[in-house]
Amino acid sequence: MKTLKYFLSILLLSVAVVAEAQDLRKEALDLMNLDYLGLEKVKAAYAEQEWDEATQALLDYYRNRTGVVHPDIDLKHLKISKEEQRWADDALEHTFFVHKGYQPSYNYGKDINWQYWPVQDNELRWQLHRHKWFTPMGKAYRLSSDEKYAKEWTYQYVDWIKKNPLTQVEKEEYELVSAGEVKGNAENVRFAWRPLEVSNRLQDQTCQFLLFISSPAFTPEFLTEFLVNYHRHAVHILGNYSDQGNHLLFEAQRMVYAGAFFPEFKDATAWRESGISILNREIKKQVYADGGQYELDPHYHLAAINIFCKALRMADANGFRKELPEEYVNTVKNMIEFYSNICFPDYSNPCFSDAKLGDRPAEIRNYQEWLLIFPDCDWIRYYATEGREGSPLPNLSHGALASGFFTFRNEWKQDATVMVVKAGPKGEWHCQPDNGTFELWFNGRNLFPDSGSYVYAGDAEVMKLRNWFRQTMYIIP
């Protein structure tokens, strides 16, 4: 009997939550350019103040829309890895994959506690708000047609909105937690609404939109909730761009995504143009003439390449490539060449500064995506096909004089001997004080791996560990 009562109470709670989540947000229609091609039925119903009909017409439009291309997802050839499936299934029980450094994942409670902070590492709390398990849930739904994933996603989406309201915080306060200065009533806003996390959601929700749009759980009412929330995200970034560095690049690229994927918003063109303007400016500022990104961190160098490439691919797919000049494209190729020169035969990069190791399949996929942009590049094709096609870079050793990365190599094959040395200028935030560090590859393995990143920031105990870890003398993990 107790078990029955328990399940009945959960059912009633779920019904109540769904009912609350399904309130129609008329203001969503006010945000749309109703003169946009395809929205004629929406505009007609809106003119008659038939809000239910207008939102249903808008949902029908999005379910059948063909004019926008998303280069990051192919619904006809969708795949889900075992790891992603586990994240999707765990998320049904509110055990959320947040950070690979903290496994197994933590459970955030039946009544989700979005402020739960089991380890005082800021990244663990920031990355909770990136909702990394949402897209795996979407893949699981799309491949199985099991409505439990869609119902739970809509529940969690609305629950997050309800429990993480956006309140006014001064721009500089979003980064206070980077120095361990978490204090005041605005603490949660600094985590949930830091522009980097906001931009992450802005990008990923474009894929989630496509994955879940066909579900009955994606009601017209939920659509209006989604659109109002999405618009709030874009407006927030527009007024709170980071001042510099990779955060600014991420935010700009994701504003390009927002404007390109949702051109129906009145502000869409302004979002896209804002992002492109920043990328065109920052690629000149953040990339040295030798192709190195000024944080002097191989992992963030790779991230910067992919940021610039994502904007290129979205522009190509949706007809605004001309907004990114040839100089931009050439710089991206130069960055890829820099990265290829400092990597080892197994595709891993040195873990200088705050770099992470990565893994071979992911690195090969990077080259495959770069080949889509540079299909005539013989050496990108070589690395994209694991040496089956094309030819490697013509040089063996390589010196990036401005960035201070020097590679000594006797060949490009697996049994090569390769040493990479870091001896460059003072870099930006992710550059550790580790000049003189090196990694040595010999006989198929890395004999002197650098320790890479530990954690970025947190309380006094966490910062003590980070500062110890950053020292040049501690190069072996």
Residue, then its C-alpha position, 0 to 999 in steps of 0.5 A: m500500500k505504501t508503495l502504491k501511495y508513493f507512486l500515486s504521489i509521484l504521478l500527481l506531482s508529475v501531472a502538476v509539473v507538466a500542467e505548470a510547464q504547459d502555460l502558453r507564453k504569448e510573448a514568444l510570438d512577439l519575438m518573431n518576425l511574422d513576415y518571415l517566409g513560411l509564417e503566414k498562418v502564424k501571422a494570420a492567427y496572431a492578427e486575430q489574437e488566436w494565440d492557440e492557433a498561432t502557436q500550433a501553426l508555429l510548431d507545425y512550421y518548425r516540424n516541417r521547416t526545410g530552409v535551415v541546415h544544421p551542419d553538426i547533426d544528420l538525423k538520417h544517420l544518427k548514432i549513439s555511443k554506449e557512453e551517451q546511452r548511459w548518460a541518457d539513461d542515468a539522466l532519467e534518474h537525475t544522475f547527470f554526467v557533468h565532468k569527466g574528471y568526476q566519475p561516476s556521476y552524482n545524483y542531483g535528487k528527485d526534486i533536482n537541486w541545481q545548486y548541488w556542489p559535491v566538490q568545491d571545484n568551480e568547473l563541476r558546478w559551471q559545467l552542470h549548467r551546460h546540460k551535457w546529457f540533454t543531447p544524448m537524451g535526444k539521440a536516445y529518443r530519436l532512435s528509440s521513439d521512447e517518449k520517456y526521454a522526451k517527457e523527462w527532457t521537457y520536465q528538466y528543461v522547465d525545471w531548470i528555468k524555474k529554479n535558475p532565474l536570471t537576475q541582474v549581476e554586474k558583468e565582471e562578477y561572472e568571473l569572480v568565482s574564477a578567483g575563488e571569490v564566491k559570495g553573496n546572493a548572486e552566487n547561483v547566477r554567476f554559475a548558471w548564467r555565466p556567458l560561457e555556459v549560456s553560449n554552450r546551451l545556446q549552441d546545444q539547444t539547436c540540436q536538441f530542438l531538432l531531436f525532440i521537435s517531433s515528440p508529443a511532449f514538445t507541445p505548442e506551450f512548451l515551444t513558447e517556453f523554449l523560444v522565450n528562454y532561448h531568446r533570453h539566452a541570446v540577449h544575455i550574451l549580447g550584453n555580457y560578452s567576455d572581454q577576451g580569450n577563448h570564452l569570447l570566441f565560444e560566445a561569438q561562434r554560438m551567437v552565429y549559431a543562434g542567428a543562423f538556426f533561428p532566423e525567424f527571431k526579429d533579432a536573428t540577423a543582429w545576433r549573427e552579425s555580432g558573432i561574425s564581427i567578433l570572430n573576424r576581429e579576434i582571429k587577428k588578435q588571438v592567433y600569432a603569425d605562426g598559427g599558434q593561439y595566444e593561450l599557448d595551450p594545445h587543447y585550447h588551440l584545438a578548441a579555437i580551431n574548431i570554433f572558427c571552423k564551426a562558424l565557417r561550416m554554419a556559414d557555408a550551410n546557410g549561405f553567408r560564407k562571404e561574411l568570413p573573408e579569405e584571410y580568416v579561412n587562411t588563418v584557420k588552415n595555418m592553425i591546423e598546420f601548427y597543431s599537426n606539427i606539435c602532435f604525436p603519431d597517435y594524434s595526441n597533443p602535448c599536455f603543456s599548460d592546461a591542456k587535456l590529452g584527448d583521444r585518437p577517434a575524436e582527433i581523427r574526426n577533427y581532421q575529417e571535419w577540417l577536410l570538409i572545409f579544405p577538401d583539396c589539402d593533401w596533408i589534412r587528407y593524410y591525417a583524416t584518413e590515417g595515412r591511407e590517402g594524401s601525404p603528410l606535411p613536407n617538413l619533419s622538425h618545425g619551429a613556431l618562433a612567435s608561439g615558442f613551440f619547437t618540434f624535433r621529428n625524424e619521421w611521421k610514422q608510428d615508430a617515429t622519435v618526436m620531441v616537442v618543447k615549449a619555450g614561448p612568451k607569457g601566454e593568456w590565462h590557460c598558459q601555465p608557467d612551464n617554459g622548458t617543459f617537453e614531451l618525448w615520444f619514442n618507440g610507439r609511446n610517450l615517455f615524458p608526458d606533461s601533467g596537463s590541467y588539474v582543476y581551474a579554480g575553487d576554494a582554498e584547498v582546490m587552489k592549493l592543489r592547482n598551484w602545486f600541479r602547475q609547477t614545471m617540476y611536476i611533469i609526470p602524472 
